Amino acid sequence: MEYQAKYITEDIKLSYYEDKFFKSDIMFDQHMLVWFISGETKIVQADATYFFKKGDIFLIPRNQLATIINYPKDGQPHKTVVMHLSVERLRDFYKNLNVKSKGLKTPKIYCFNNHPLLESCLASLIPYFELTDLPEDIASLKITEAISILRTMDKEIDQVLANFEEPGKIDLADYMEKNFIFNLPLERFSYLTGRSLTTFKRDFNKAFDTTPQRWLTQKRLALAHYQFVEKKKKPIDVCYETGFENLSHFSAAFKKQYGLAPTELLSKLSRNNA
């Protein structure tokens, strides 16, 4: 079954599918509050990996890079309720509150498992997905309710939700070294490093003396080789965790670089260790 979604509004959806897995590299333009109904998700970021399952609730801050791998589980589809907390809505929420966000240098994913108020808020949305004429103000009230609950649960959350700044110009080389595994358009990388695309390419060449595409491929293949040699990981896992989208393309590129396909390398390592 292909991916399907039902929307209450453009900011609230019920997402589900029954394929073996679904993988994507994403930069989140909005904060996302997610409640798991069934299935599992693995989220890989530059400095952390998260696993979420049925019943889990988490918030992903905006402007964060991540590899998302979703799986069905125990015969059940991957199914979640997703609420987008847009900058526009949050500006409106905070406009009459005396909150001054200092921002967080590296916002994390926030986990809110087993919290009855938040789970009740998100679970109450389920009946609305069967309606075709839900008034906009009701959906808006549910989002306001969720934001209010988040603020009572975590006093630090205002520093994330009330921060409306766009990415400023940062050290390009340092950022790319930390985030090269994410397979995103160069326009996204340029935005996140506070540059136009033209300036990004120019600064990139100064930093690495090569093109972004060539550098990204070499870095991802080197990481893949390390994962095979040191971690003995499966080719399918390494492929999707190092920024490649297609296993056959990854295997061909790896063999061109190292003379052996991933399966051949793993077999050789196994024989050497026997």
JOVEN-V679956 format. One record per pair of residues at least 6 apart in sequence whose C-alpha atoms are under 6 Angstrom apart, sorted by the first residue. I is the first residue (numbers start at 1). J is the second residue. Records with the same first field share a line. If there is no record, write none. Layout:
I=J ; J
This chain:
1=18 ; 19
3=17
4=16
5=14 ; 15
6=13 ; 14
7=13
8=129
11=83 ; 84
12=82 ; 83
13=81 ; 82
14=80 ; 81
15=79 ; 80
16=78 ; 79
17=77 ; 78
18=77
21=70 ; 71
22=69 ; 70
23=68 ; 69
24=67 ; 68
25=66 ; 67 ; 182 ; 183
26=65 ; 66
27=63 ; 64 ; 65
28=62 ; 63 ; 64
29=62 ; 63
30=62 ; 85 ; 86
31=60 ; 61 ; 62 ; 84 ; 85
32=59 ; 60 ; 83 ; 84
33=58 ; 59 ; 82 ; 83
34=57 ; 58 ; 81 ; 82
35=56 ; 57 ; 80 ; 81
36=54 ; 55 ; 56 ; 80
37=54 ; 55 ; 79 ; 80
38=54 ; 78 ; 79
39=71 ; 72 ; 73 ; 77 ; 78
40=52 ; 53 ; 70 ; 71
41=51 ; 52 ; 69 ; 70
42=50 ; 51 ; 68 ; 69
43=49 ; 50 ; 67 ; 68
44=66 ; 67
45=66
46=178 ; 179
56=113
57=112 ; 113
58=110 ; 111 ; 112
59=109 ; 110
60=109
71=78
72=78
101=159 ; 162 ; 163
103=159 ; 163
167=192 ; 194
168=194
169=193 ; 194
170=193
181=242 ; 243
182=243
183=243
187=197
190=196 ; 197 ; 200
220=242
224=238
227=233
251=261
255=261
